[in-house]
Amino acid sequence: MAAAMAALCLITFANVVVRYFTNISFAFTEEYSIALMVILTLLGSAIAFATDRHIRVTFLLDRLPPRWRRRAEVLVLAAVAAMFVLLVRLGGRMAWDEYRFEETSPGLGIPTFLYTMWLPILSAVILLRVIGRAIRVARAP
């Protein structure tokens, strides 16, 4: 995650400096920046689920007895897991189609599956983290 953030900062900083001194923009940096931001978001989500620091609204959950609170949290984690199963499956199909049909990016002409393949891969990582969290919550006393 730190490497992706460093690359994003370096690319963006270089683009700003070049644009400031030459009035010419590195247009290709936008493709890399967007791909790196998606990777950062998915990696951050995986870490958030593993450490139980993901954003959630607990207004109703906090008013439940501890036993029902745990059940509700497991149910919510099951719903999140189902969503990430869909992301893995549909993202994998999208990346495969982009590979199979040899789609290229408009700016650089790079195969777009190189950007898209990270969605199913990192969604699978998040899915594993969510399942692990659900197991820990279900086993808690």
C-alpha positions as CSV (number, residue, x, y, z in Angstrom):
1,M,0.0,0.0,0.0
2,A,2.9,2.3,0.8
3,A,4.5,1.6,-2.6
4,A,1.2,2.4,-4.4
5,M,0.8,5.6,-2.5
6,A,4.4,6.6,-3.1
7,A,4.0,5.9,-6.8
8,L,0.8,7.9,-6.9
9,C,2.4,10.9,-5.2
10,L,5.5,10.8,-7.4
11,I,3.4,10.6,-10.6
12,T,1.1,13.4,-9.6
13,F,4.0,15.6,-8.3
14,A,5.9,15.1,-11.6
15,N,2.8,16.0,-13.6
16,V,2.3,19.2,-11.6
17,V,5.9,20.3,-11.9
18,V,6.1,19.6,-15.6
19,R,2.8,21.4,-16.2
20,Y,3.9,24.4,-14.1
21,F,7.2,24.9,-15.9
22,T,6.3,23.9,-19.5
23,N,2.4,24.2,-19.7
24,I,2.4,20.7,-21.0
25,S,0.6,17.9,-19.1
26,F,1.6,14.3,-18.8
27,A,-1.8,13.0,-19.9
28,F,-0.8,9.4,-19.4
29,T,-0.4,9.9,-15.7
30,E,-4.2,10.0,-15.3
31,E,-4.6,6.3,-16.3
32,Y,-1.9,5.3,-13.8
33,S,-3.3,7.5,-11.0
34,I,-6.8,6.2,-11.3
35,A,-5.5,2.6,-11.3
36,L,-3.4,3.2,-8.3
37,M,-6.3,4.9,-6.4
38,V,-8.5,1.9,-7.0
39,I,-5.7,-0.4,-5.8
40,L,-5.3,1.8,-2.7
41,T,-9.0,1.8,-2.0
42,L,-9.3,-2.0,-2.2
43,L,-6.2,-2.5,-0.1
44,G,-7.4,0.0,2.5
45,S,-10.8,-1.9,2.6
46,A,-9.0,-5.2,3.2
47,I,-7.1,-3.7,6.1
48,A,-10.2,-2.0,7.5
49,F,-12.1,-5.2,7.6
50,A,-9.3,-7.2,9.1
51,T,-8.8,-4.6,11.9
52,D,-12.6,-3.9,12.4
53,R,-12.2,-0.3,11.5
54,H,-14.5,-0.1,8.5
55,I,-17.2,2.6,8.3
56,R,-20.5,1.5,9.6
57,V,-23.6,3.0,11.2
58,T,-24.2,1.4,14.6
59,F,-27.1,3.3,15.9
60,L,-29.5,0.3,16.0
61,L,-26.8,-2.3,16.6
62,D,-25.6,-0.6,19.8
63,R,-29.1,-0.8,21.3
64,L,-29.3,-4.6,20.8
65,P,-28.3,-7.1,23.6
66,P,-24.8,-8.5,23.1
67,R,-26.1,-11.9,21.8
68,W,-28.2,-10.2,19.1
69,R,-25.5,-7.7,18.3
70,R,-23.1,-10.5,17.5
71,R,-25.7,-12.2,15.3
72,A,-26.5,-9.0,13.5
73,E,-22.8,-8.3,12.9
74,V,-22.4,-11.9,11.4
75,L,-25.4,-11.3,9.2
76,V,-24.0,-8.0,8.0
77,L,-20.6,-9.6,7.3
78,A,-22.4,-12.3,5.4
79,A,-24.0,-9.7,3.2
80,V,-20.7,-8.0,2.7
81,A,-19.1,-11.3,1.8
82,A,-21.9,-12.0,-0.8
83,M,-21.2,-8.6,-2.4
84,F,-17.5,-9.3,-2.7
85,V,-18.2,-12.7,-4.1
86,L,-20.1,-10.9,-6.9
87,L,-17.2,-8.5,-7.3
88,V,-14.8,-11.3,-7.7
89,R,-17.0,-13.1,-10.2
90,L,-18.1,-10.2,-12.2
91,G,-14.7,-8.4,-12.0
92,G,-13.0,-11.6,-13.1
93,R,-15.4,-11.9,-16.1
94,M,-14.8,-8.3,-17.0
95,A,-11.0,-8.6,-16.9
96,W,-11.2,-11.9,-18.9
97,D,-13.3,-10.2,-21.5
98,E,-10.9,-7.3,-21.8
99,Y,-8.0,-9.8,-22.2
100,R,-9.9,-12.0,-24.6
101,F,-11.0,-9.1,-26.8
102,E,-7.6,-7.3,-26.5
103,E,-9.0,-4.0,-25.3
104,T,-6.5,-1.2,-24.9
105,S,-6.7,2.0,-22.9
106,P,-7.4,5.2,-24.9
107,G,-4.5,7.2,-23.6
108,L,-1.6,4.8,-23.7
109,G,-2.8,1.8,-25.6
110,I,-2.0,-0.5,-22.7
111,P,-4.1,-3.6,-22.4
112,T,-6.9,-2.6,-20.0
113,F,-7.0,-6.0,-18.3
114,L,-3.8,-4.9,-16.6
115,Y,-5.8,-2.3,-14.7
116,T,-9.0,-4.4,-14.4
117,M,-7.4,-7.6,-13.1
118,W,-6.8,-6.0,-9.7
119,L,-10.5,-5.7,-9.0
120,P,-11.2,-9.5,-8.6
121,I,-7.8,-10.2,-7.1
122,L,-8.1,-7.6,-4.3
123,S,-11.8,-8.3,-3.9
124,A,-10.9,-11.9,-3.1
125,V,-8.4,-10.6,-0.5
126,I,-11.2,-8.5,1.0
127,L,-13.5,-11.4,0.9
128,L,-11.0,-13.6,2.9
129,R,-10.6,-10.8,5.4
130,V,-14.4,-10.4,5.8
131,I,-14.8,-14.2,6.3
132,G,-12.0,-14.2,8.9
133,R,-13.7,-11.3,10.7
134,A,-17.1,-13.1,10.6
135,I,-15.4,-16.2,12.1
136,R,-13.8,-14.2,14.9
137,V,-17.1,-12.4,15.7
138,A,-19.1,-15.7,15.6
139,R,-16.5,-17.4,18.0
140,A,-16.4,-14.5,20.5
141,P,-18.0,-15.2,23.8
